[in-house]
Amino acid sequence: MKTLERLGTKRVPREMIIAPEMARSLCQISTELNRQIGILVHRSGKIEMIIVGTFGGIMIPQLSSVRASGGRLRGLRLVHTHLSGEDIDDEDLMDLLFLRFDLLSVLKITEDGLPERLYSAHLIPAPIEGKSWTFLDPVHPAAQKESFESIVTALEDEFARAHKVRSVDKGKDRAILVSVSTESRMQAEESMNELVELARTDDVEVLETVLQRRSKVNPRLILGKGKLADIMIMALQRNANLLIFNQELNPSQIRSITDFTDLRVIDRTQLILDIFAHRAMSREGKLQVEMAQLKYMLPHLSTRDDALSRLTGGIGARGPGETKLEIDRRRVNDRLARLARELKNVSKERYRRRSQRRKKDLPVISLVGYTNAGKSTLLNTLTNSNILAENKLFATLDPTSRRLRFPTDMEVIITDTVGFIRNLPADLLQAFMATLEELEEADLLVHVIDVSNPNHYEHVAVVEKLLVELGLSTIPTLKVFNKIDKAENQDMLRLESEREGVVISALDASTLTPFLIQAERMIGKVLGTQGPNRR
């Protein structure tokens, strides 16, 4: 052990990978202990760490104190012994890739316990034949001719040129989407397709999607280490700066995955919150989004680390995001209490507006449905309005009301509401309760369904489940099967859908007559039995 301690006080000349006398000492100590020995050397030549492994390998501890920068190298090189003459193996290459070492070198040991030759590999900015690393010619430690300092300087210049336009905080995020599912393949693929749409809605460039089905999810890394290695290689090849997981991640998982990949890592909840932060226009909507963001971040604040600091300036850091990592738990809780009071006042104001509406005896129709089902488009066509209606998820956050006159001159209020989605974050649903209270006053719910979506049956089930959870399942509901013009097997779908509701194309006013007739009939039935808005 004293020999190891003395070794740790020495320095390596800048131009060498390892000094010849140090290589001999490593090989002798490794032979005596019958264990692999490794050293981490800083570019200055200082030995940062000595690692004593087993006969078959070494375990590199967490290196959070020395961080790689973007696509650049870490500033450390690893040199370790191999006792049985093994070449650089996959485990070594994964360490090189994950930890972004300047260089990874293996010292093979002869039967006499002396250095045979030094075998080295380093990363390259652009992959060659699918590999993001290349090997140097083997060399005896005493015969090193090529300057290590020159190699690293040239590499850094190449990485700088390759990544000069890459910035986490500027331009469009370039993401790899990852989903680990225990569901059936069909359900898993549908969920991944939805994540792609969420990313597109948030103006994220989707480079690749990775879907893995497992019987059990890895509690630490979500994925297996091998699959995460494949994703890391993919990120390097495609110049990705973000990983988006379809599962909700806890702080420990975010930290572990970030330590492996040196990339920003967010989950589906953060992505949805970021979309809401973009799209909330009213003061009420912004309050609701801020409350949901703070509730999400609260457990993360107690374990703040580099994994979370990477979120600053990107997804998860809009709206209140620029400052919430700098405030402590007490201030977050104070802010949440204040937001709750403000939202309560908003709720009271909404109640007063609804009371005024009730005095006019105008029935209320509320549009509900899965996100991007066409609710806003239907409202625009029915009322000749120009509410924002995009082919994106969550185009509508703030409820909008318009008057609608039926052909028989009956007048109603028709309201557009935020769309539902599977696994909607609980905090987000709670934050939007003030908005969803509008639905409680409805005389008729119009459930808009995108029949062109192959998974519309699952979407219907999600919406109906949420309506039950919100205590709205007793309100009369009319199913409206939209986008029939875009559906395959239109005749079959039309026959099936007309048994449960009406079939329309919200873009074509001429198809809305059956809807108007049925909606007026149902409203009349409600009014005839209990009067408007009396439940």
Residue pairs with C-beta under 8 A, 6 or more apart in sequence:
3 25
3 29
4 29
4 37
4 50
4 52
7 22
7 25
7 26
7 29
7 39
7 47
7 50
8 47
8 50
9 47
10 19
10 22
10 47
11 44
11 45
11 46
11 47
12 18
12 19
12 22
12 41
12 45
12 47
13 19
13 45
14 43
14 44
14 45
14 147
14 148
14 149
15 144
15 147
15 148
15 149
15 150
16 144
16 148
17 77
17 79
17 103
17 105
17 118
17 120
17 141
17 144
17 148
18 26
18 39
18 41
18 79
18 105
18 107
18 118
18 141
19 141
20 115
20 141
20 142
22 39
23 79
23 107
23 115
23 118
23 141
24 114
24 115
24 141
26 37
26 39
26 79
26 81
26 107
26 115
27 81
27 107
27 109
27 113
27 114
27 115
28 113
28 114
29 37
30 36
30 37
30 81
30 83
30 109
31 83
31 109
31 113
32 113
33 52
34 55
34 83
35 52
35 53
35 54
35 55
35 83
36 53
36 54
36 55
36 56
36 57
36 58
36 80
36 81
36 82
36 83
37 50
37 51
37 52
37 53
37 58
37 80
37 81
38 50
38 51
38 53
38 58
38 60
38 78
38 79
38 80
38 81
39 47
39 49
39 50
39 51
39 78
39 79
39 80
40 47
40 48
40 49
40 50
40 51
40 60
40 63
40 76
40 77
40 78
41 47
41 48
41 76
41 77
41 78
41 79
42 48
42 75
42 76
43 75
43 76
43 77
43 102
43 149
43 152
48 66
48 76
49 61
51 58
51 59
51 60
51 61
51 80
52 58
53 59
53 80
55 83
57 91
58 80
60 78
60 95
60 99
62 259
63 74
63 76
63 99
64 259
64 305
64 306
66 74
66 75
66 76
67 74
67 262
67 306
68 74
68 75
68 99
68 100
68 262
70 163
70 166
70 167
70 168
70 241
71 125
71 159
71 162
71 163
71 166
71 236
71 239
72 100
72 156
72 159
72 160
72 163
73 100
73 101
73 102
73 123
73 152
73 155
73 156
73 159
74 99
74 100
74 101
74 102
75 102
76 99
76 101
76 102
77 101
77 102
77 103
77 104
77 105
77 148
78 95
78 96
78 99
78 101
78 103
78 104
78 105
79 105
79 106
79 107
79 118
80 105
80 106
80 107
81 106
81 107
81 108
81 109
82 106
82 107
82 108
82 109
83 109
85 108
85 109
85 116
86 106
86 108
87 106
87 119
88 104
88 106
88 119
88 121
88 135
92 104
92 106
92 121
93 104
93 121
93 133
94 225
94 229
95 101
95 104
96 104
96 121
96 122
96 123
96 133
97 123
97 132
97 133
97 229
97 232
97 233
97 236
98 229
98 232
98 260
98 261
98 262
100 123
100 262
101 122
101 123
102 122
102 152
102 155
103 120
103 121
103 122
103 148
103 151
103 152
104 120
104 121
104 122
105 118
105 119
105 120
105 121
106 118
106 119
106 120
107 115
107 116
107 118
107 141
108 115
108 116
108 117
108 119
109 115
109 116
110 116
115 140
115 141
116 140
117 138
117 139
117 140
118 138
118 139
118 140
118 141
118 144
119 135
119 136
119 138
120 135
120 136
121 133
121 134
121 135
121 136
122 133
122 134
122 136
122 151
122 155
123 132
123 133
123 155
123 236
124 132
124 133
124 134
124 155
124 158
125 158
125 159
125 161
125 162
125 163
126 162
127 233
127 236
127 237
128 134
130 237
132 233
132 236
132 237
136 146
136 151
139 145
139 146
162 239
163 239
165 171
166 239
166 241
168 241
168 242
168 264
168 310
168 313
168 314
169 312
169 313
169 314
172 203
172 204
172 205
173 203
173 204
173 205
173 241
173 242
173 314
173 315
174 204
174 205
174 207
174 238
174 239
174 240
174 241
174 242
175 199
175 204
175 205
175 206
175 207
175 240
175 241
175 242
175 243
175 244
176 207
176 208
176 209
176 210
176 231
176 234
176 235
176 238
176 240
176 242
176 243
176 244
177 192
177 195
177 196
177 199
177 206
177 208
177 209
177 210
177 244
177 246
178 209
178 210
178 212
178 222
178 223
178 231
178 243
178 244
178 245
178 246
179 188
179 191
179 192
179 195
179 209
179 210
179 211
179 212
179 245
179 246
179 247
180 212
180 213
180 214
180 217
180 218
180 222
180 223
180 245
180 246
180 247
181 187
181 188
181 191
181 211
181 212
181 213
181 214
181 246
182 213
182 214
182 215
182 216
182 217
183 191
183 213
185 213
187 458
188 211
188 213
189 211
190 455
190 458
191 246
191 422
192 209
192 211
192 246
194 393
194 421
194 422
195 209
195 244
195 246
195 268
195 271
196 206
196 209
197 372
197 392
197 393
198 268
198 271
198 272
198 275
198 393
199 206
199 244
199 271
200 206
200 392
201 275
201 392
201 393
201 394
202 271
202 274
202 275
202 278
202 315
204 242
204 244
204 271
204 315
207 234
207 238
207 240
208 234
208 238
208 240
210 227
210 230
210 231
210 234
212 223
212 227
217 247
218 224
219 253
220 252
220 253
220 256
221 228
221 253
221 256
221 257
221 260
222 245
222 247
222 249
222 253
222 257
223 231
225 260
228 257
228 260
228 261
231 243
231 261
232 260
232 261
234 240
235 243
235 261
235 263
240 263
241 263
241 264
242 263
242 264
242 265
242 266
242 314
242 315
243 257
243 261
243 263
243 264
243 265
243 266
244 266
244 267
244 268
244 271
245 257
245 265
245 266
245 267
245 268
246 267
246 268
247 267
247 268
248 267
248 268
248 269
248 423
248 425
249 257
249 265
249 267
250 299
251 299
251 300
251 302
251 303
251 307
251 308
252 303
254 265
254 266
254 267
254 300
254 307
254 308
255 303
255 305
255 306
255 307
257 265
257 307
258 264
258 265
258 306
258 307
258 310
259 307
264 310
264 311
264 314
264 315
265 307
265 310
266 311
266 315
266 316
268 423
269 296
269 425
269 428
270 296
270 311
270 315
270 316
271 315
272 394
272 421
272 424
272 425
272 428
273 289
273 292
273 293
273 296
273 316
273 425
273 428
274 315
274 316
274 318
275 393
275 394
276 285
276 288
276 289
276 292
276 394
276 397
276 428
277 289
277 293
277 318
277 319
277 321
278 318
279 285
279 394
279 395
279 397
280 286
280 288
280 289
280 319
280 397
280 398
281 397
281 398
282 398
283 346
284 343
284 346
284 398
284 434
284 435
285 397
285 398
285 435
286 319
287 339
287 342
287 343
287 346
288 343
288 431
288 432
288 434
288 435
289 319
289 397
289 431
290 319
290 320
290 339
291 336
291 339
291 340
291 343
291 427
291 431
292 425
292 427
292 428
292 430
292 431
292 432
293 316
293 319
293 320
293 321
293 324
294 320
294 324
294 332
294 335
294 336
294 339
295 336
295 427
295 431
296 425
296 427
297 324
297 325
297 332
298 329
298 332
298 333
298 336
300 308
301 324
301 325
301 327
301 328
301 329
301 332
302 329
304 325
308 325
309 325
311 317
311 321
311 325
312 321
312 322
312 325
313 322
317 325
324 332
327 335
343 431
343 434
344 434
346 434
347 434
347 437
350 434
350 437
350 438
351 437
354 438
354 441
357 364
357 413
357 441
357 533
358 441
358 532
358 533
361 531
361 532
362 403
362 411
362 412
362 413
362 532
363 410
363 412
363 413
363 443
363 444
363 523
363 526
363 527
363 532
363 533
364 412
364 413
364 414
364 415
364 441
364 442
364 443
364 444
364 532
364 533
365 404
365 412
365 413
365 414
365 415
365 442
365 443
365 444
365 445
365 446
365 519
365 523
366 414
366 415
366 417
366 438
366 439
366 442
366 444
366 445
366 446
367 375
367 378
367 379
367 414
367 415
367 416
367 417
367 446
367 448
368 375
368 417
368 420
368 439
368 445
368 446
368 447
368 448
368 463
368 467
369 375
369 419
369 420
369 447
369 448
369 449
369 450
369 459
369 463
370 419
370 420
370 421
370 449
370 450
370 456
370 459
370 460
370 462
370 463
371 393
371 394
371 418
371 419
371 420
371 421
372 391
372 392
372 393
372 394
372 395
372 419
372 450
373 419
373 448
373 449
373 450
373 459
373 482
374 389
374 448
374 450
374 482
374 483
374 506
375 396
375 416
375 417
375 419
375 448
376 387
376 388
376 389
376 395
376 396
376 400
376 416
377 389
377 506
377 507
378 446
378 448
378 480
378 482
378 504
378 506
379 385
379 387
379 400
379 402
379 414
379 416
380 386
380 387
380 389
381 506
381 507
381 508
381 509
381 512
382 402
382 404
382 414
382 512
383 402
383 403
383 404
383 414
385 400
385 402
387 396
387 400
387 416
388 395
388 396
389 395
389 396
393 419
393 421
394 418
394 419
394 421
396 416
396 417
396 418
396 419
397 418
398 435
399 415
399 416
399 417
399 418
399 435
399 438
400 415
400 416
401 413
401 414
401 415
401 416
402 413
402 414
402 415
403 411
403 412
403 413
403 414
404 411
404 412
404 413
404 414
405 411
406 412
406 516
406 519
406 520
407 516
407 520
408 520
410 520
410 523
410 524
412 443
412 523
415 438
415 442
417 435
417 436
417 438
417 439
418 432
418 435
418 436
420 462
420 463
420 466
421 462
422 458
422 462
424 466
429 436
429 466
436 470
439 445
439 470
439 472
439 475
440 471
440 472
441 533
442 472
442 475
443 475
443 476
443 523
443 526
443 527
443 532
443 533
444 475
444 476
444 477
444 478
444 519
444 522
444 523
444 526
445 467
445 472
445 475
445 476
445 477
445 478
446 477
446 478
446 480
446 519
447 460
447 463
447 464
447 477
447 478
447 479
447 480
447 501
448 480
448 482
448 506
449 456
449 459
449 460
449 479
449 480
449 481
449 482
449 501
450 456
450 459
450 482
450 483
451 481
451 482
451 483
451 484
451 487
451 493
451 497
451 503
452 483
452 484
452 486
452 487
452 488
453 459
453 483
460 479
464 473
467 473
467 477
474 535
475 535
476 522
476 525
476 526
478 501
478 502
478 515
478 518
478 519
478 522
479 497
479 500
479 501
479 502
480 501
480 502
480 504
480 515
481 493
481 497
481 500
481 501
481 502
481 503
481 504
482 504
482 505
482 506
483 505
483 506
484 490
484 493
484 494
484 497
484 503
484 504
484 505
484 511
485 505
485 507
485 508
487 493
493 503
494 503
497 503
501 518
502 514
502 515
502 518
503 511
503 514
504 511
504 512
504 514
504 515
505 511
506 512
526 532
